Amino acid sequence: MRFTKTPKSSAALTATVLVAGLAAGNFNDLPMAAMAQEASGGPDNGQGNQGGQGQGGQGAQAGQGNQGGSGAGQGGPDVTSDGKGPQAGGPSDTNSGGGKPAWAQEGIPEVELGRLSVARSPDQVLQRSLEEAISTWDAATMEAFYELPLDSSDPNVTTILTELSLNWDNLTIYDSPLQNLALMKDILEDGDLQLDINNDSDVLLAVFLGVASDKTVPISTDTVIAVTTILGYPITGDAAADLAEDAEAVRIAVLAGHG
């Protein structure tokens, strides 16, 4: 799926400048922020589905801070699983692959996913996480952030990147990887989000992907291709490269703010 991007300056450059300002000119001096529990009271740890041939792996759901919107659910099978479960042999989400889930199909780049690996969770887990995200949406505390521009060449304009970098402790955002990926999938399905947020879809995809990821694991084009393919709606080519650049800027900003 391709989305029309709004004109903007380099998101990665903006985030790097923000980080540089916070770390006295050297990004590598930033302390590695420890993964904090989610606002709802702790990490989401779920038991993977047990298939006919093996036990699914756990999906670690440690939150990044005291932010709103925590999702609970089962983790998907790990990369060593044979992918067989109660639905083995059933129809595939993508109508190909002989009943294999999207994450078991051929052609997914081999890339470190970290927290993003919960994209392999069963559809019902992602659906429940989406419903939880919608039910915990608080326009009074969350809408202003999600409707900001991603970045701006004007230093006087408040952006998503500056808020994540400089105002992290005062933000209420979705921090659960499952909820962020469920919201991302919601956009990928038809280009719309089931939340009343007035912003460009590309911006929201970048925010959801960047916040869902590990703070210390870079987001590449292959990351975007892998995650969106696992979710069942592959983004490739230039669109994947653009989303990777924006999501990586978000990840860096989260690292700066959380440190």
URZI-V95658 format. One record per helix or strand of 2 or more residues. SS is the DSSP state (hx for helix, st for strand). FROM is the first residue (numbers start at 0). LEN is the number of residues. If there is no record, write none. Layout:
ss->(SS/SS)
from->(FROM/FROM)
len->(LEN/LEN)
This chain:
ss->(hx/hx/st/st/hx/hx/hx/hx/hx/hx/hx/hx/hx/hx)
from->(10/26/43/58/101/113/122/138/159/167/176/200/220/236)
len->(12/3/3/3/3/7/13/8/7/3/14/12/10/22)
